[in-house]
């Protein structure tokens, strides 16, 4: 059941750009007009394009990209993923929320949690993932199925392929992958993926995992910190004239994920992952977890999604942790 704020968004969206009075909204939602006004102000602050006109009422822009349960459900084709769905205006982190739901036993397999903005979004290595209001698609998926430890590394790679397929289908692009968790368009990052899991000591398998996905949709050159603007892009900025519906993209990603994850151990997505990975054949900088760096030539990606590299001394090794940096400035 939708909360009152979600019902307000649904009411405005259904009016298709027409004004609706505060009194009508108050009666529909069974709250006071002052409560409606406060919710409107909160939604505007969260990035919703709502116009308020004195003595007339409120309206949502007719082409507004609204992300709610009611806008997502018509697009859903996945049978399990997203069948339990929660959408928030603001969360600290969708991954953190899902992990708490797992801790309390409230998270079911396939549950999806999305937010219009995150105040403490996270990436790998504890880095921040900036999530400005309305400018991206930020969501996490709960998986509650036993996965072999050796297959755990495949989850992120599998998700990368699924997201790339969904983006390409909607935007007519060719999305590339930077090992292990970033997606790129035109040489700039457009998506990051964070996978967190827990291992059962009894079974020795991963018994639950949370897949966090953040996709830049628009406005990275104005909404993100200046320090990131040279290295990031968004779908609409990379593809002029493209207009992305976040609800449709979320549903498309879930559909692709369901196909990949259901046959994870078969590794059918790996050839596509290798083909999309633009690092193969390149010389890059590898930074180990202890901070040491060295130049390596990327040779291949193995069947466990490890990066096969050769160093300056001709030694070949497979990387399963650490960071790869590309370009003169070492941009990740």
N, C-alpha and C positions, 0 to 999 in steps of 0.2 A: 504493500500500500504506500502511495506517495505521501511525503510530508507536505505541510501547507505551502512551503515555498515552491516545491516542485509542482504542486497544483496550480499555483499562481503562474508559473512559467508556462504550463500547459494551456491555461486559459488565454494568455496573451498570444501564444503561438497559434492557437486555433483561430484567432481573429484575423490572421493573415494581414497584418499591417494596419488594421483599423483600430481606432481609439475605443477604449472601454472605460467607463467611469469608475472611480474609486468606490462609489456606493454599490455598483453592480458587482464588483469584485469582492467587496466585503460580504455581501449577501451570499454570493456563490460559495465563498470559502468559510462562511460563518465566523468571521472575525471582525474586529472594528476597522474603521477606515484608517485610523492611526496606525494600526498594525500593518495594513496594506502599504501605507506610505513608507514605513520602516523597512519592510521587505523589499520594496522597490529600490530604495536607496542602497540597501545591501547588495542587491543584484547588479545595480549600476556600477558599484564599486568593484564587483567581481568580474566586470567586463561585459555584461549583457547589454546589448544596444537597445535600451528602453527609453523612449521619449515620454516626458511628463509635460502636460500642457494644462495650465490652470483653468479650472471650471470646464474642462473637456474630459480629461482622464489620462490614460496611459496606453502606449502601444509599443509592440515589439516590431523592429524592422521586418518587413515581409520576407527578406532573404537572409534573415539572421541564422547563423550556424549554432543552433541550440542543441546542447547535449543533455538529454534527460532519459529516464527509462522509457518514457512514452515516445520519444523520437527515435530511440535505438531499436526498440522491439519490432517495428515493421520491417526492418532490414535483416533481422537475424535469420540465418539459415542453418547455423550450427545446431546440432541435436542436444549437446550437453553443455558446451562452453557458452557461458553467458545466460543460461536459463535461470540462474540466480544472479541478479544484477542490482548493484547499488551505485548511484551517481550522486556526488556531492558538489556543492558550489566550491567549497574549500576543504582541503585536508592537509595535514602536515606532510604526509607521504602515503600514497596508496599501498606501497609495499609494507610499510609499518602497520597500517590498518589491517591488512590481510594477515600479517604475522600474529597480531593480537587476536584476531578472530580464530586463527588456528590454535592459539594457546588456550582460549576459552572453550574450544570445541564447537564454535558456531559456524566455522567455515566448511562448506561442502565442496566436493570436487567440481571444478568448472565455474566456481563463483568468480565474478568479475566486479571489480571496484574501480570506478573512474572518478575523476575530479576535474572541475573547470580550471582550477589552479592548485598548486602545491606550495606550501610555505617552507617546506624543508625536504624537497625532492632530493633523492640521492642517486649517485652513479657509482661506478666501481672505485675501489680504493678510498672510499669515504668522501669522494668529491661531491660537490653540490650539483644538482641537475635543476637548472632554472626553468620554472614553469609559470610564465606570465599568464594572467587571466585571459581565457578565450583564444590564445594564440597557438595552442597545441592540443594534442590528444594525449592525455596522461592516464594510464590505467594499469592495473595489476590483475593477474589471473592466478587462481589457486588450483594446484594440482595435488590431489590426494590419491596417488596410486604408487605402488612399489616400483622403483626404478633401480636397476643395477648401478652400483657405484661407478663402474666403468662407462656407463651410459649417461651419467650426470652431466658431463661436459657437452653432451650433444644437445641438451635442452636449449642453451643460448643460441647455438648455431642453427638449430631447427627453427627457433623463433625468428631469427634474422631472415631466413629464407621465406618464412610465411609472411612477414611484414613486407619484405621486398616484393613478393608476388602481389600482395594487396595494393601496394602503392602503384606498381606498374599497371595493374588492371584499371585503376581509376584515373591515373594521371598520364598514361601512355608514355612512361619513362623506362629507363633501364637503371635500376637501383643497384649500386655496388656495395660490397661488404668489406669492412676493415676488421681483420681478426682482432678480437673475437666477437665483439658485441656492438659495433657501430655501423650504421648505414650511411651511405654517401650519395649525393647527387652533385654533378658538376664539380667534383673535387672538394666538396664541403659536407660536413656532417649534418644529417637531417633527422637522425634517430639514434637513441641509445637504449640498450637493454640491460637490465640488472636481474640476475637470477640468484635467489637465495633458497637454500634447502636445509632440511634436517635429516639426520641419519638415525635409523633405529638400531640400537646396539644389539637387539635380539635377532633381527633378521639380517643385519649387515647391509641393508639397502636404504636408499633414499625413500622415506615414507611420505614426505610432503615437500612441495616446492612452491615458491611464489615467483612468477615471471612479471617483472615490471617493465613497461614499455612506454617510452616518451617520444612522440613524433612531433617535430616542428611543422606547424601548418602554415603560419603566416607571421609577418611583423617581426622577424628576428632582428632586423636592422634598426628597429626602434625600441623593441621591448626587452632585448637582452643587453647585458653589460657590454660596453664598448670593447673590452678586451677579447670578447668572443666573436665579434662581428666578422672578422676576416676568415674565421675557420668554420662557421656554421651557416646553414641556409635553411629554408623551409620549402615545403612542397609548392606553395603558390609563388614564392620568389624564384624558385628554380625553373618553374614551368609557367611562363607568362600566359595569362588568360585562363589558367586552371583555377577552378573554384571547388574547394574540397568541403564536403559535408562530413563532419567528424563522426556522426552517428553511422553513416554508411561505411566509412573507413574502418571504424571499430568492428562492425559486423563482418566486413570482408576479412580483416585480420583473424578474427575468431574462426571463421570458416576455414581459412588456410591452415591455421594452427591445428584445428581438429583433424585435418587430413594428415598432417605431418606427425603429430604426437601419437596418434593411434598406431603408427607403425615405426616408432622411434628406433627400436632395436634393429630394424632392417636397414636403416641408414640410407634409404632411397633418396633423401634430399642432399646427400653429401656431394655428388657430382655437380649439382647446381650451386652448392655453397662454394666449391672450389672455383667454378667458372665465374661467379660473381666477385670473388675475392681479388681485389686489384693489387694486393701485395706480392703475389707470386711472380717471381722474376725480377723483383725490385730489391735494391739495397736500402736497408732501413736501420734505425737505431733501436736497439733492444735495451730496455731498462729493467733490471732485475728488482725483486722485492727489497733487496738491501740497498738499492740506489745506484749500484754500479751500472755503467753503460758500455756498450760495444756495438760496432757496426757489424751487421750480418746480411747475408744474401738469402732471400726467402726462396726455398726450393719447391715446397709443396705443403699440403695439409694432410695429415694422416687420418686413419679411420676413426680415431678418437678425437678428432678436431684439434690435435696438436699442430703447432707450426714448425715445420721442418726447415732448418736454416743451416748455413755454412758460415763459419766465422773467418776472420782474416788469415788464420793459420790452416785453413782447409778442413777443420774439424766440423763434422756434421752432428747436430743435436736436435732434439724435438722439444720445443717450448710448450709448457702447459700452464705457466703463470707469468706474471710480469706485464710490461707495457711495451707496445711498439709505437715509435714516433716516426713521422714522415716529414719530408720537406726540409728546407733550409732552417726554418725556425723550430723544427722539432714539434710541430703541432700535432696533437693527438687526435 
